[in-house]
Amino acid sequence: MTALLELRDKIKLIYVKNEMFIRPVIKFLMAFLVLIVINGQMGYMKKIDNIAIVLIAALMCSFLPSGCIILFAALFSILHMYAVSLEIALFGLIVYLVIFLLYFRFSPKDSLVVVLMPLLCFLKLPYVMPIAMGLLGTPASAVSVACGVIVYYLLAGIKGSVPAISAMNAGDATAKLRLVVDALLDNKAMLVMLIAFVITVIVVYMVRRMSIDYSWTIAMVAGAVLNLIILLVGDLIYETNISVVGAIFGNILALGIAKVIEFFRFCVDHSRTERVQFEDDEYYYYVKAVPKMTVSAPAKTVKKINQQRVPAGYSGKSSDSARSSKSTGSGKNGAGSRRSVTITDLDDEDEYEDDEELF
C-alpha cells in the first residue's frame, strides 16, 4: 500500500508541475476521440469525414476552453444530419439547444459529461458515468448524464432511420421529421436507461455523503446493484432487449474505475478514526475525524564539508593531511598551508563540533 501511495503522490506532483502541458494534451485526445467516433458512427458528410479535419479541430480544442469540445461535437453531428436531410438537421439543432439550456441551468460545471456520456455509450461502457458522477458530482449531475443519454439515442435513432429517409422523396419533410421524432420519443430503452442512471447518480451521492465507514465503497456497490436491478426490471416490463451479460460486466468495470477514483480522491484510513466532542456558548459539537492515507517524505541527510586549518607549529604528518596536500598542491607552499578535510553528518548532533583545530 505504501508503494501505491508513493506512486499516487508522484503522479499528482508530476501533474501539478506540468499542468500547463498536460491539460492541452488531454483535451486534444478527448476531442480527437469524440470526433472520430462521431464520424465513424455517422459519416454522411464526406467533407468532414477526414482525418486531417479531425486533427485540426482537435488541435483547436486543445487551446480553447473545454466547452469548445461540445461545440465541435455538436457541429460535426449537425453537419452529418444535414447531409441526410435539412429537416433532420433542424430537429437535431433544436434538441441541442434544449439540452444546452438544461445543463447550463442545472450543472454547467459538468458540461463535458454531455459529450463523454454518448462516447461511452458508443463504446458499450455507459455504466461508468453515473457511478463516477455520483462520487465526484452533485445530484444536479444527473441532468448532464440524462442529457448525454438523450444525445446518444438521438444519434442512434437518426443512424437507424437513414435507410428509410433516403428512400423518401424530397417533399416528404413531415414524414422524415415524424420518423426521427418517433424513434426518439417512443424509445423504451432510452426511458429505462434515463431512469436507471438518474437514480444511480442520486443514490451514490447520498450514500457517499453519509458519516459511515467505507461510505464511498458502499455507495459505488449500491449504485452498481441498483443500476443493474432497474435495467433488468425495465427489460422485463418494456422488452428493451438489454444485454444482461454486458450489463453485469459493465457494472463490474464501473466498480473498478470507481475504486481508482476513490484512491485518488478519497483515500482515508478508517482504522484511525477519531470522534471529538466540544462545545461553545451556543452549541455542542460531535465531530468524526478520519485521517487521510499519506506517505511522509523521506528524511534527507545533509552533509557539510568543513575545511580544517593546521596550526603553524605542527610538523607531524597524517594520512588526511598527506592526501590533502597531494590534491591541493600544498607541497610548494610549506607545511603551514596544509588542509585537512573532514565530512560530518548534521543528523548526528552529538558527534558534530564546530571546532577548526583538531590537534
N, C-alpha and C positions, 0 to 999 in steps of 0.2 A: 504493500500500500504506500509505503514511503517513496518508492521509486515512481509510482504513478503521480503522487502529489508533486514531486520534484519536476516531473515531465509537464504537468499542468502549469506550474509556475513558470517554467521556461517558455512554454507556448504563449502564455499571457504576456510575458516580458518581451518576447520577440514581436508580438502583435502591437504592443504599446510603442515600442521603439520604431517600428516600420509601418505604422498605421497609414500614413500618407501614401505609401506604395501598395500596401496590401488591399485596402478598400477599393481602389480603381480596378485592380485585378479581379477581385470578387465580383464587382458589378459587371465587368466585361464578360466574365464566364457565365454569369447568370443571364445577362441579356442575350448572349450568343446561344445558349441552350434553349431559352424560351422561343427565340425567333426561328431556330432550326426546327423545333417541334411544331410550331405553327405552320411553317412551310411544308413540313413532312406530312402533317395531318390534312392540310387543305391543298395548297399548291396550285390553285386555279389560275392565278395571275403569274405567268411565266417571267415577267419582267423583274419581279421582286423575289422570285424563287431562284435566287442566285447567291452563291456563297460569298461573292465579293460584296454584294449589297448588305448581306447579313453582317459581315465583318465590319463594314463601315458604320452601320447602325450600332453595333455592339461597342465599337470604339468610341462613338459619340456618347453612348450611355455611361461609359466608364468615367467620363469627366463631368457629366451633368448630374444633377440631383437624382436620387434613387427613384423618385416618382416618374422620371422620364422613361424608365423601363416599361411602365404601364402604358404610357402614351405610344411608344413604338410598337408594343404588342397589339394594342387596340388598332393602330393604324394599319399594320400588316394584315390583321384579320379582316378589317373592313374592306381593304383593297381586294382581298381574296373573295369576299362576299360580293363585291361589285362586279368582279369577273363572272360571277354566276348570274346575278340579277341585280338591277338597281333597287328594286323593292326590298330585296333581302338585305342589301347594304343599309338602307334607311331603317329597317327594323332593328338591325344589329346596333346601329348608332343610337337609337332610342333606348335600347336595353342598356348600353354602356353609360349613357347619361344618367339613367335612373340609378344604376349601380354606383356611379361616381357620387351622386348626391347622398346615397345611403351611407357608404363607408366614410365619406368626408364628414358627415354629420355625427356619426357614432364612434368611429375608430380610425381617425386619419393617420395615426402612427402605424397602423397595420396595413398600409396600402399595398405593400409587396405581397401580402397574403392572397390578394385577388389575382395575382399573376402566378404565384407558386402553387396555389391550390389546383387550377386546371392542369398545370405542368405535372404535378404528382398524380392526378387522375389519369392523364395520358400514359404515364409511366407505371400505372397499376399500383401506386403507393399512396392512395388518398387518406389512409387511416393515420398517417403520421401527423398531419397538420392539426386536427382537433385536439389531440393529446398535447402536442407541443405548445399550442396557443393557450390551452388551459393552464399549463405550467408557467408560461412566460408572459401571458397577456392578462386581460380582464374579461368579464362577461361580455363587454361590447365587442371583443374579438370574434364572437360568434357571428356577428353581422358580416365581417370580412370573409370568414370561412364560408358562410352561406352564399355570398356574392360570387366567390370563386367557384363554388359548385354550379351555380346558375350559368356562369360563363362556360364552364366545361360542357354542360348539356346543351347550351346554345350552339356551340361549335360542332358538337357531335350530331345534333339534330340537323343542322344545315348540311353536314357531310353526308348523312343518310338520305337527305331529301334531294340531293343534287341530280341523281338519275331521273327522278320524276319531274323536277323543274326543267331539266334540259329537254324533256320531251314535250313540254307545253309551248304554246305559241307566245309571241312577244306581247300580245294583247291580254293574256291571262294573268294580269298583275294581281288581281284579287285572289285567284286560286293559288298562286305561288305564295302569297303572303299568308293565306289561311293554312297552307300546308306546313309552313315553318312554325306558325303560332301554335297550331295543334300539336306539333311534335314537341314543343317546349312545355306547354301548359298541361297536356294530357300524359306527361311522362311520370308514371308512378314511381319509377326507380329514383328519379330526382327528388320527389317528395319524401321518400323514405330516407334517402341519404341526408337531405336537409334536416329532418327531424333528429336523426341519429347524431349528426355532427354538432348541431347546436346544443343538444342536451349534453353531449360529451364534454364540450368546452366548459359549460356552466358547472357541471358536476366536478370535473377535475379542478377547476379554480376554487370551488367552495371547499373541497376536501383538503387541498394543499395549503389552504389558509388556516386550517384548524390547528389548535395548540395540542397536538398529539405527536408522539414519537413516530418517526418514519412517515410523516404526512405526505411527502412527495411520492414515495413509493406506493403507499396505499392509494393515493389519488390516481396515479397512472394505471395501476392494475384495475381499480374500479372503473375508470373511464374506458379501458380496453374491453372489459367484460360487458359493461353496459352498452357500448357501441355495437359489439357483436350480437348481443341479445336483440336490440332494436332492429338491426338489419335482418336477422333471421325471422323475427316476428313479422316484419314488413314483407319479407319474401313469401311467407305463408299466407298473408292476407291479400296482397296485391299481385303475387306471382311475378316478382321482378327479375326472376332468374339470376339471382346473385350467386356468385361462386363461393360456396361455403369454405372450401379449402383455401381459396385465395384470401377470403376474409380472415380466416384463422391465422394464416401465416403473415398476412399484412399487419394484423394487430400485434403479433409477436415481434415483428420487426419494429413496429412503432414503440413497443416497450423498450427494446434495446436502444433505440435512438433517444428515447426519453431518459434512460439511465445515464447516457452520455451527457445530456443537457443538465441533469441533476448534478453530475460530478463537477461540471464547470461552474454551475450557478449556485448550487445549494448543497455543498458537501460539508456536513456537520457531524460531530461526534456525540451521539445520543447517550453514550455511556458516561459522559461527564456533565450531564445536565444538572443545572443548579436552579433552585427555587428560592427567591428572595422576597422578603416581606418588609415593608417600611411604611411610614405614614408621614403626613404633614398636617397642617391645621384644618384641612378640608376633606382629605381622602385617606383611605388605606389602599396600599398598592401591593398586589401579588404578582410578582414578575417571574417568568420562567426564562432562564438564560441557557441557550445551547451553544457551546463553543464551536467555531469552525475548525475543520481539519486543515492545519497548516504545517509547514516544514520550516524550522528555523534555519536561517542562513548559516553555512559552515563557518566556524571561527577561523580567522586569518591570523597567522603568526607573523609579527612584524620584527624584522631583524635590523639592527643598526651596526654599521661599520664604524668603529671608533679608532682613530689613529693615536698611538701612544708615543710620547716623546721620551727618549732615553736620556737620563742625566748626563751632564757634561763630563763628570769624573768617572763614569762607568767604562771599564775596559774589557769586561767579560764578553763572551760570545754565547749566543743561544741559537738554537735552531730557527726560532722565529725571526730574530734579527738578521741572521745569515741569509735566510730566504728573502727577507725584505730588502736587504742591501743588494742582492743579486738582481732583484726585479726592478729596483728603483735606481740602480747605478750609484749607490752611496759610497762605494769604494773610492771614488775620485774625490769626495768631499771630506773624508775623515770619519772617525768613529762618532763624533758628536752629531752627525746628521743622519744617523741610522733611524729607521722607522720600524715600529712593531705594530702589526695589525691584529686586533682581536675582534671576534664576532660574538656578540652577546645577544641573548633572546630576551626581548622585553616582556614576554609572558611569564618568565621565571624571575619575579621581582627580588627573590631572596638572594640570587647569585649576582645580580647586576649592581655594580658600584661605579658611580661616575667619578673615577679617580684616574688621572692620567699617568701617575707614577706607579709602576708595578713593582719596582725593586727598592 
